[in-house]
Amino acid sequence: MLGGVALALAATPAMAQDGESDRAGDIQVKVLGTAVLPDGAITDITINLPGLPATTNTKASDNVTPTLAVEWFVTDNISIETIAGITQHDIDATAGLPVGAELVSNAKLIPATVTA
């Protein structure tokens, strides 16, 4: 299982000086960055696959990609946001098989995220 980290490079919300701020019904479209950086924290997995040695260890590649976010303000103070972006990864053997053996090629992760 791959761990994911979403990086949102946005400023902390603040009240505008002229009284103009997001209001109910407004929509914001933002470009963000999403990084999926597997850290290898999962250390013990039991897999019973024919032909796969029990001592197989793996390493998944890191990936950073641009992400599109769309936010809709339900009220002046409450909004719903979703993101869209795809990261691609390769998973290679680090032990138990020839080191560097490609186990998964071009795996694509699609974040299904909605926040409110």
C-alpha positions in Angstrom: 0.0 0.0 0.0 1.3 3.4 -0.9 1.1 6.3 1.4 0.2 9.7 0.0 0.9 13.2 0.9 -1.1 16.1 -0.7 0.7 19.4 -0.8 -1.6 22.4 -1.0 0.3 25.6 -1.6 -2.4 28.0 -0.6 -2.4 31.0 1.8 -4.3 30.9 5.0 -7.8 32.4 4.5 -8.0 36.0 5.5 -10.7 38.7 5.4 -10.4 41.1 2.5 -10.0 44.8 3.4 -12.7 46.0 1.0 -15.4 43.6 2.3 -15.1 41.4 -0.8 -14.7 37.7 0.0 -16.0 34.4 -1.2 -19.8 34.2 -0.9 -22.3 31.4 -1.2 -22.4 30.1 -4.7 -18.9 31.3 -5.6 -16.5 28.8 -7.3 -12.7 28.8 -7.0 -10.4 26.9 -9.4 -6.9 26.3 -8.1 -3.7 24.6 -9.4 -1.9 22.8 -6.6 0.8 20.2 -6.4 0.3 16.6 -5.2 3.2 14.4 -4.0 3.0 10.7 -3.4 6.1 9.7 -1.5 6.0 6.1 -0.3 8.1 5.9 2.9 8.3 2.1 3.3 6.6 2.2 6.7 4.8 -1.1 6.1 7.3 -3.7 7.2 5.3 -6.9 7.5 2.9 -8.2 4.8 1.9 -11.8 4.4 1.4 -12.6 0.7 0.8 -16.1 -0.6 1.4 -15.8 -4.3 2.9 -18.7 -6.2 6.4 -17.9 -7.5 6.9 -14.9 -5.2 9.5 -15.6 -2.5 8.4 -14.9 1.0 11.4 -12.6 1.6 10.5 -10.2 -1.3 10.8 -6.5 -0.4 9.8 -3.7 -2.7 10.4 0.0 -3.3 7.8 2.2 -5.0 8.9 5.3 -6.9 8.0 8.9 -5.8 6.0 11.2 -8.0 4.9 14.8 -7.9 2.2 16.1 -10.3 0.1 19.2 -10.8 -3.4 18.9 -9.4 -6.5 20.8 -10.3 -8.8 21.8 -7.3 -12.4 23.1 -7.6 -14.0 24.6 -4.5 -17.7 25.6 -4.3 -18.9 27.8 -1.4 -22.2 26.4 0.0 -22.5 29.4 2.4 -20.2 32.4 3.0 -18.2 30.3 5.5 -18.6 26.7 4.3 -17.2 25.2 1.1 -16.7 21.8 -0.6 -13.5 21.1 -2.5 -12.4 18.2 -4.7 -9.0 17.6 -6.4 -8.1 15.9 -9.6 -4.6 14.6 -10.5 -2.9 11.3 -11.3 0.5 10.1 -10.2 2.3 7.3 -11.9 4.6 4.8 -10.1 6.8 1.8 -10.7 7.3 -0.9 -8.0 10.7 -2.7 -8.0 12.1 -5.6 -6.0 14.8 -4.7 -3.4 15.2 -8.2 -1.9 14.0 -11.7 -2.4 14.1 -11.4 -6.2 16.8 -10.0 -8.4 17.3 -6.4 -7.1 15.6 -4.0 -9.5 13.2 -6.6 -10.9 10.1 -4.6 -12.0 7.0 -6.0 -10.3 4.5 -3.3 -11.3 5.1 -0.9 -14.2 3.2 2.4 -14.6 0.7 2.0 -11.7 -1.5 5.1 -11.7 -3.0 6.5 -8.5 -6.2 8.6 -8.7 -7.0 10.5 -5.5 -10.7 10.4 -4.8 -10.9 13.3 -2.4 -13.7 15.6 -1.4 -13.3 17.9 1.6 -15.8 20.1 3.3 
